[in-house]
Amino acid sequence: MAAEHELLLDGDAAALSWWTNTDTNHTTGGVGVFVGGWATAAALLFILIIHCAKHLFSFFSLLYRTRSAAAAGSSPTRIDSVMVSSSSTSSSSSEIITEADLRKLIACLDGEVDPDEKWEDVIEKRNNSISYKAKCCTPKNGSMKYLSSTVFENCSPDVLKEFYMDNDFRKQWDNTFLEHEQLRVDVPTGIEIGRIIKRFPLLRPREYVMAWKLWQGNNQIFYCIVKECEDPLAPRQRKYVRVEMFRSGWRIRKVPGINACEINMVHQEDAGLNEKMAKLAFSKGIWSYVCKMDSALRKYSLTGGSRSGSSATAVTLVQKVPCELEVGAASSSNPPIAASSADHGRTEAQKEGNAKKLTRKPSKKLLTNSLLLVGGLICLTYGHPSLGAQVAVAYVLKKLSKRGAAACRRNQD
């Protein structure tokens, strides 16, 4: 803009010079110079008109975009015609998450997996109120995939569903959960689109723009599918790393025979991390996260399990599971991976032995942790970000293991 102003000022100076020359030449009777002066004036006037037109066009374009964005923000939260699917092509809201996705989710959770996928156990732990097990596989084309089962004692499926879907409450107990916002809701299909920012240790925060949909079947069985997508209300920002691939789905249902419910989940995500380091971080940190989640669930259930706010969400617009999928799920579902209270029971001697193990402090532990952290920072500073990140993650994993042990002890007590 400054350069254009300078050009206009130069044009004024040239016009002033032309009038001076015109007056001088007119007194001498130079007709050719007079004609040339008018040509110069016409050229300058043309340049001035062009610049004014450009400014006016830019101004009205900006005004139109501003008003359009304001109208979109003030309009009811509904997906009508503007929607970009996960493949970055325009599509209707109903094509983002379909019944075919629900059918695949039910089949996967019931054990119908690709025979070419080789699954390996990652972790299996339990205490008096919760049990957790997970396995993973690496597809030929794609990020690592996880399949997990979590059983919560003394909890109903409805409360667990509300807890999982309440992002406002999640900010109170999940330290990685920085912010979230609802972008839009499609009332006919029950699809909700939102934006979530998560914290990653020593790395730029990750930004998730996702669509999710909830179904309810018979006997308080709930299904949820979450997919990455793009949305014009969530433009990319340089301070965040946009997660390009995110696929997750879960099923919540009551565990037969005991007062408990379970959530089975399949999850696949590419957050731009090294797969080996991500797997190591998962195996070392997930149990402490699950214990923390269990404590938050108990507090949530005491509040009545009600979500704040009255706006339309995927929960308030929950869809009915189609009849054909309902029958298939009932006939092909495998026995739940549950752990009864008897399985959780352990002798006092075992508890005391484990408590002693947890209270032991290895020699030079503080020095080791300090060296790990300093080494990671040095690598990050002097051009080895990948190695630095791995060293930093190793330090963080040590902290997670320590906190996980402490959290589990508190839950058991």
VENDAMO-V383445 format. One record per helix or strand of 2 or more residues. SS is the DSSP state (A for helix, B for strand). FROM is the first residue (numbers start at 1). TO is the last residue. If there is no record, write none. Layout:
[[SS	FROM	TO] [SS	FROM	TO]]
This chain:
[[A	2	28] [A	31	74] [A	93	95] [A	99	109] [B	120	126] [B	130	138] [B	144	153] [A	157	165] [A	167	173] [B	177	186] [B	191	200] [B	203	216] [B	222	228] [B	241	242] [B	245	254] [B	260	270] [A	275	302] [B	319	320] [A	323	332] [A	341	344] [A	348	359] [A	365	381] [A	385	412]]
